[in-house]
Amino acid sequence: VYRSANILNNFQDVLDNIFAPLFEATSDPTSHPELHAFLQHVTGFDSVDDESKPEHRPTPTRTMPIPQNWNNKENPPYAYYSYYVYANMTVLNHFRRMRGLNTIVFRPHSGEAGPIQHLVASYLLAENISHGLLLRKVPVLQYLFYLCQIPVAMSPLSNNSLFLNYNRNPLPEYLARG
């Protein structure tokens, strides 16, 4: 959206807009006192997008540009931006831990709609996920989430109006499986 409106030049600008103030507030709390105070109460970072939209995905013959070079009008694929958010969060958390500050976990929306690759990326990168409706279609991933004890926060009432009838919601099955 921001790229198509020429507000930002590339995906690196998006990352810088999110993370530069967080690093600055961690390095020097007086540079952003309100943000520093706010971060003391933040425990998780969520990412929300319309997962059902078709996305630009890599192929074996096509490489993905680095964030500075991602300047097309389309959003990067889910796994691409999840990786860069995860990488920045990892570095930020290491820095915050060294300074005796709280850390923040990555908790993306994942598996509400869209391809299964979103859940695979979240399995590899996230501390927990919001939604996970599509885990019901991929028992192997369900089992991996269970084995690694990756929490899945669900919203059956919200899903009822958007994606899945309340009576078909997999929450009771997930709870029964642990």
PALO-122092 format. One record per residue (C-alpha): residue number from 1; residue in one letter; x, y, z. Coordinates in Angstrom, 2 decimals. Layout:
N
<tiza n="NUM" res="A" xx="X" yy="Y" zz="Z"/>
...
# end
This chain:
178
<tiza n="1" res="V" xx="0.00" yy="0.00" zz="0.00"/>
<tiza n="2" res="Y" xx="2.71" yy="2.49" zz="0.99"/>
<tiza n="3" res="R" xx="4.87" yy="1.59" zz="-1.99"/>
<tiza n="4" res="S" xx="2.03" yy="1.92" zz="-4.50"/>
<tiza n="5" res="A" xx="1.25" yy="5.36" zz="-3.04"/>
<tiza n="6" res="N" xx="4.98" yy="6.30" zz="-3.30"/>
<tiza n="7" res="I" xx="5.17" yy="6.99" zz="0.44"/>
<tiza n="8" res="L" xx="8.00" yy="4.48" zz="0.91"/>
<tiza n="9" res="N" xx="10.70" yy="3.47" zz="-1.55"/>
<tiza n="10" res="N" xx="11.22" yy="-0.17" zz="-0.61"/>
<tiza n="11" res="F" xx="10.63" yy="-2.85" zz="2.00"/>
<tiza n="12" res="Q" xx="13.69" yy="-1.72" zz="3.97"/>
<tiza n="13" res="D" xx="11.88" yy="1.58" zz="4.59"/>
<tiza n="14" res="V" xx="9.00" yy="-0.39" zz="6.14"/>
<tiza n="15" res="L" xx="11.41" yy="-2.27" zz="8.42"/>
<tiza n="16" res="D" xx="13.23" yy="0.94" zz="9.35"/>
<tiza n="17" res="N" xx="9.96" yy="2.70" zz="10.21"/>
<tiza n="18" res="I" xx="9.04" yy="-0.15" zz="12.55"/>
<tiza n="19" res="F" xx="12.36" yy="-1.05" zz="14.12"/>
<tiza n="20" res="A" xx="14.58" yy="2.08" zz="14.10"/>
<tiza n="21" res="P" xx="12.54" yy="3.81" zz="16.85"/>
<tiza n="22" res="L" xx="12.51" yy="0.57" zz="18.88"/>
<tiza n="23" res="F" xx="16.30" yy="0.30" zz="18.69"/>
<tiza n="24" res="E" xx="16.69" yy="4.01" zz="19.49"/>
<tiza n="25" res="A" xx="14.39" yy="3.77" zz="22.53"/>
<tiza n="26" res="T" xx="16.30" yy="0.71" zz="23.72"/>
<tiza n="27" res="S" xx="19.70" yy="2.36" zz="23.22"/>
<tiza n="28" res="D" xx="18.73" yy="5.73" zz="24.70"/>
<tiza n="29" res="P" xx="15.38" yy="5.77" zz="26.55"/>
<tiza n="30" res="T" xx="15.49" yy="9.59" zz="26.69"/>
<tiza n="31" res="S" xx="15.34" yy="9.75" zz="22.87"/>
<tiza n="32" res="H" xx="11.79" yy="8.35" zz="22.90"/>
<tiza n="33" res="P" xx="10.55" yy="8.44" zz="26.51"/>
<tiza n="34" res="E" xx="6.93" yy="7.59" zz="25.67"/>
<tiza n="35" res="L" xx="7.97" yy="4.67" zz="23.48"/>
<tiza n="36" res="H" xx="10.41" yy="3.45" zz="26.14"/>
<tiza n="37" res="A" xx="7.62" yy="3.49" zz="28.77"/>
<tiza n="38" res="F" xx="5.24" yy="1.76" zz="26.37"/>
<tiza n="39" res="L" xx="7.74" yy="-0.99" zz="25.52"/>
<tiza n="40" res="Q" xx="8.02" yy="-1.90" zz="29.19"/>
<tiza n="41" res="H" xx="4.42" yy="-3.15" zz="28.95"/>
<tiza n="42" res="V" xx="4.61" yy="-4.85" zz="25.55"/>
<tiza n="43" res="T" xx="4.99" yy="-8.63" zz="25.52"/>
<tiza n="44" res="G" xx="4.27" yy="-9.52" zz="21.92"/>
<tiza n="45" res="F" xx="4.38" yy="-8.20" zz="18.37"/>
<tiza n="46" res="D" xx="1.63" yy="-9.21" zz="15.96"/>
<tiza n="47" res="S" xx="1.47" yy="-8.86" zz="12.20"/>
<tiza n="48" res="V" xx="-1.86" yy="-8.70" zz="10.42"/>
<tiza n="49" res="D" xx="-2.50" yy="-8.96" zz="6.71"/>
<tiza n="50" res="D" xx="-5.11" yy="-10.40" zz="4.40"/>
<tiza n="51" res="E" xx="-3.64" yy="-13.87" zz="4.04"/>
<tiza n="52" res="S" xx="-6.19" yy="-14.81" zz="1.40"/>
<tiza n="53" res="K" xx="-4.69" yy="-12.44" zz="-1.20"/>
<tiza n="54" res="P" xx="-2.53" yy="-14.14" zz="-3.83"/>
<tiza n="55" res="E" xx="1.12" yy="-13.38" zz="-3.23"/>
<tiza n="56" res="H" xx="4.33" yy="-13.05" zz="-5.18"/>
<tiza n="57" res="R" xx="6.26" yy="-16.24" zz="-4.30"/>
<tiza n="58" res="P" xx="9.79" yy="-17.30" zz="-5.17"/>
<tiza n="59" res="T" xx="10.49" yy="-20.13" zz="-7.58"/>
<tiza n="60" res="P" xx="13.67" yy="-22.23" zz="-7.89"/>
<tiza n="61" res="T" xx="14.78" yy="-20.06" zz="-10.82"/>
<tiza n="62" res="R" xx="13.93" yy="-16.72" zz="-9.23"/>
<tiza n="63" res="T" xx="15.68" yy="-15.22" zz="-6.24"/>
<tiza n="64" res="M" xx="14.13" yy="-12.75" zz="-3.83"/>
<tiza n="65" res="P" xx="15.70" yy="-9.29" zz="-3.60"/>
<tiza n="66" res="I" xx="17.04" yy="-7.98" zz="-0.31"/>
<tiza n="67" res="P" xx="14.72" yy="-5.50" zz="1.47"/>
<tiza n="68" res="Q" xx="16.53" yy="-2.43" zz="0.03"/>
<tiza n="69" res="N" xx="15.84" yy="-3.77" zz="-3.46"/>
<tiza n="70" res="W" xx="12.23" yy="-4.84" zz="-2.87"/>
<tiza n="71" res="N" xx="10.66" yy="-1.87" zz="-4.59"/>
<tiza n="72" res="N" xx="7.79" yy="-3.40" zz="-6.55"/>
<tiza n="73" res="K" xx="4.27" yy="-2.33" zz="-5.76"/>
<tiza n="74" res="E" xx="3.25" yy="-5.77" zz="-4.43"/>
<tiza n="75" res="N" xx="3.80" yy="-6.79" zz="-0.84"/>
<tiza n="76" res="P" xx="6.56" yy="-9.32" zz="-0.24"/>
<tiza n="77" res="P" xx="5.42" yy="-12.89" zz="0.40"/>
<tiza n="78" res="Y" xx="4.33" yy="-13.80" zz="3.93"/>
<tiza n="79" res="A" xx="7.44" yy="-15.90" zz="4.64"/>
<tiza n="80" res="Y" xx="9.73" yy="-13.12" zz="3.37"/>
<tiza n="81" res="Y" xx="8.38" yy="-10.38" zz="5.60"/>
<tiza n="82" res="S" xx="7.95" yy="-12.80" zz="8.51"/>
<tiza n="83" res="Y" xx="11.62" yy="-13.69" zz="8.27"/>
<tiza n="84" res="Y" xx="12.75" yy="-10.06" zz="8.29"/>
<tiza n="85" res="V" xx="10.44" yy="-9.18" zz="11.19"/>
<tiza n="86" res="Y" xx="11.74" yy="-12.24" zz="13.09"/>
<tiza n="87" res="A" xx="15.38" yy="-11.35" zz="12.33"/>
<tiza n="88" res="N" xx="14.92" yy="-7.76" zz="13.52"/>
<tiza n="89" res="M" xx="13.01" yy="-8.91" zz="16.63"/>
<tiza n="90" res="T" xx="15.81" yy="-11.36" zz="17.45"/>
<tiza n="91" res="V" xx="18.47" yy="-8.66" zz="17.30"/>
<tiza n="92" res="L" xx="16.27" yy="-6.18" zz="19.18"/>
<tiza n="93" res="N" xx="15.54" yy="-8.73" zz="21.92"/>
<tiza n="94" res="H" xx="19.23" yy="-9.56" zz="22.31"/>
<tiza n="95" res="F" xx="19.96" yy="-5.85" zz="22.69"/>
<tiza n="96" res="R" xx="17.09" yy="-5.35" zz="25.15"/>
<tiza n="97" res="R" xx="18.17" yy="-8.39" zz="27.20"/>
<tiza n="98" res="M" xx="21.75" yy="-7.03" zz="27.39"/>
<tiza n="99" res="R" xx="20.35" yy="-3.76" zz="28.75"/>
<tiza n="100" res="G" xx="18.19" yy="-5.53" zz="31.35"/>
<tiza n="101" res="L" xx="14.93" yy="-4.73" zz="29.54"/>
<tiza n="102" res="N" xx="11.98" yy="-6.98" zz="28.77"/>
<tiza n="103" res="T" xx="11.89" yy="-8.87" zz="25.49"/>
<tiza n="104" res="I" xx="9.07" yy="-9.04" zz="22.95"/>
<tiza n="105" res="V" xx="7.86" yy="-12.19" zz="21.17"/>
<tiza n="106" res="F" xx="6.75" yy="-12.47" zz="17.56"/>
<tiza n="107" res="R" xx="3.09" yy="-13.59" zz="17.39"/>
<tiza n="108" res="P" xx="1.84" yy="-13.28" zz="13.81"/>
<tiza n="109" res="H" xx="-1.61" yy="-13.88" zz="12.41"/>
<tiza n="110" res="S" xx="-1.15" yy="-17.14" zz="10.58"/>
<tiza n="111" res="G" xx="-3.31" yy="-19.85" zz="9.12"/>
<tiza n="112" res="E" xx="-6.60" yy="-17.99" zz="9.09"/>
<tiza n="113" res="A" xx="-6.72" yy="-18.07" zz="5.30"/>
<tiza n="114" res="G" xx="-4.25" yy="-18.39" zz="2.47"/>
<tiza n="115" res="P" xx="-1.64" yy="-21.00" zz="1.66"/>
<tiza n="116" res="I" xx="-0.27" yy="-23.53" zz="4.13"/>
<tiza n="117" res="Q" xx="3.22" yy="-22.02" zz="3.62"/>
<tiza n="118" res="H" xx="2.17" yy="-19.27" zz="6.04"/>
<tiza n="119" res="L" xx="1.83" yy="-21.84" zz="8.82"/>
<tiza n="120" res="V" xx="5.17" yy="-23.42" zz="7.86"/>
<tiza n="121" res="A" xx="6.90" yy="-20.02" zz="8.07"/>
<tiza n="122" res="S" xx="5.24" yy="-19.34" zz="11.41"/>
<tiza n="123" res="Y" xx="6.28" yy="-22.74" zz="12.73"/>
<tiza n="124" res="L" xx="9.89" yy="-21.86" zz="11.93"/>
<tiza n="125" res="L" xx="9.85" yy="-18.24" zz="13.10"/>
<tiza n="126" res="A" xx="7.11" yy="-17.48" zz="15.63"/>
<tiza n="127" res="E" xx="6.78" yy="-17.91" zz="19.39"/>
<tiza n="128" res="N" xx="3.03" yy="-18.45" zz="18.94"/>
<tiza n="129" res="I" xx="0.35" yy="-17.62" zz="16.37"/>
<tiza n="130" res="S" xx="-3.08" yy="-16.08" zz="16.19"/>
<tiza n="131" res="H" xx="-5.78" yy="-18.10" zz="14.41"/>
<tiza n="132" res="G" xx="-4.32" yy="-21.33" zz="12.98"/>
<tiza n="133" res="L" xx="-7.65" yy="-22.39" zz="11.47"/>
<tiza n="134" res="L" xx="-5.91" yy="-24.09" zz="8.57"/>
<tiza n="135" res="L" xx="-3.95" yy="-26.38" zz="10.90"/>
<tiza n="136" res="R" xx="-7.07" yy="-28.55" zz="10.79"/>
<tiza n="137" res="K" xx="-6.20" yy="-29.38" zz="7.17"/>
<tiza n="138" res="V" xx="-2.55" yy="-30.27" zz="7.85"/>
<tiza n="139" res="P" xx="-2.24" yy="-32.87" zz="10.64"/>
<tiza n="140" res="V" xx="1.56" yy="-33.00" zz="10.32"/>
<tiza n="141" res="L" xx="1.83" yy="-29.29" zz="11.12"/>
<tiza n="142" res="Q" xx="-0.70" yy="-29.69" zz="13.94"/>
<tiza n="143" res="Y" xx="1.57" yy="-32.33" zz="15.40"/>
<tiza n="144" res="L" xx="4.68" yy="-30.17" zz="15.01"/>
<tiza n="145" res="F" xx="2.96" yy="-27.23" zz="16.73"/>
<tiza n="146" res="Y" xx="1.97" yy="-29.64" zz="19.51"/>
<tiza n="147" res="L" xx="5.44" yy="-31.20" zz="19.88"/>
<tiza n="148" res="C" xx="7.10" yy="-27.79" zz="20.07"/>
<tiza n="149" res="Q" xx="4.29" yy="-26.44" zz="22.27"/>
<tiza n="150" res="I" xx="3.76" yy="-23.43" zz="20.01"/>
<tiza n="151" res="P" xx="0.60" yy="-21.76" zz="21.34"/>
<tiza n="152" res="V" xx="-2.29" yy="-21.03" zz="18.98"/>
<tiza n="153" res="A" xx="-4.63" yy="-18.19" zz="20.01"/>
<tiza n="154" res="M" xx="-8.02" yy="-18.59" zz="18.36"/>
<tiza n="155" res="S" xx="-11.07" yy="-16.37" zz="17.88"/>
<tiza n="156" res="P" xx="-14.04" yy="-18.64" zz="17.08"/>
<tiza n="157" res="L" xx="-16.60" yy="-15.81" zz="17.14"/>
<tiza n="158" res="S" xx="-14.55" yy="-13.62" zz="14.82"/>
<tiza n="159" res="N" xx="-13.90" yy="-16.57" zz="12.51"/>
<tiza n="160" res="N" xx="-17.64" yy="-17.34" zz="12.51"/>
<tiza n="161" res="S" xx="-18.38" yy="-14.05" zz="10.79"/>
<tiza n="162" res="L" xx="-15.36" yy="-14.08" zz="8.48"/>
<tiza n="163" res="F" xx="-14.16" yy="-17.56" zz="7.54"/>
<tiza n="164" res="L" xx="-15.64" yy="-20.59" zz="9.27"/>
<tiza n="165" res="N" xx="-18.98" yy="-21.47" zz="10.81"/>
<tiza n="166" res="Y" xx="-18.75" yy="-21.59" zz="14.60"/>
<tiza n="167" res="N" xx="-19.86" yy="-25.25" zz="14.68"/>
<tiza n="168" res="R" xx="-16.96" yy="-26.23" zz="12.41"/>
<tiza n="169" res="N" xx="-14.29" yy="-24.33" zz="14.34"/>
<tiza n="170" res="P" xx="-11.40" yy="-26.67" zz="15.26"/>
<tiza n="171" res="L" xx="-10.76" yy="-25.14" zz="18.71"/>
<tiza n="172" res="P" xx="-12.40" yy="-28.05" zz="20.62"/>
<tiza n="173" res="E" xx="-10.30" yy="-30.54" zz="18.63"/>
<tiza n="174" res="Y" xx="-7.10" yy="-28.59" zz="19.27"/>
<tiza n="175" res="L" xx="-7.85" yy="-28.42" zz="22.99"/>
<tiza n="176" res="A" xx="-8.53" yy="-32.16" zz="23.12"/>
<tiza n="177" res="R" xx="-5.20" yy="-32.87" zz="21.43"/>
<tiza n="178" res="G" xx="-3.26" yy="-30.66" zz="23.81"/>
# end
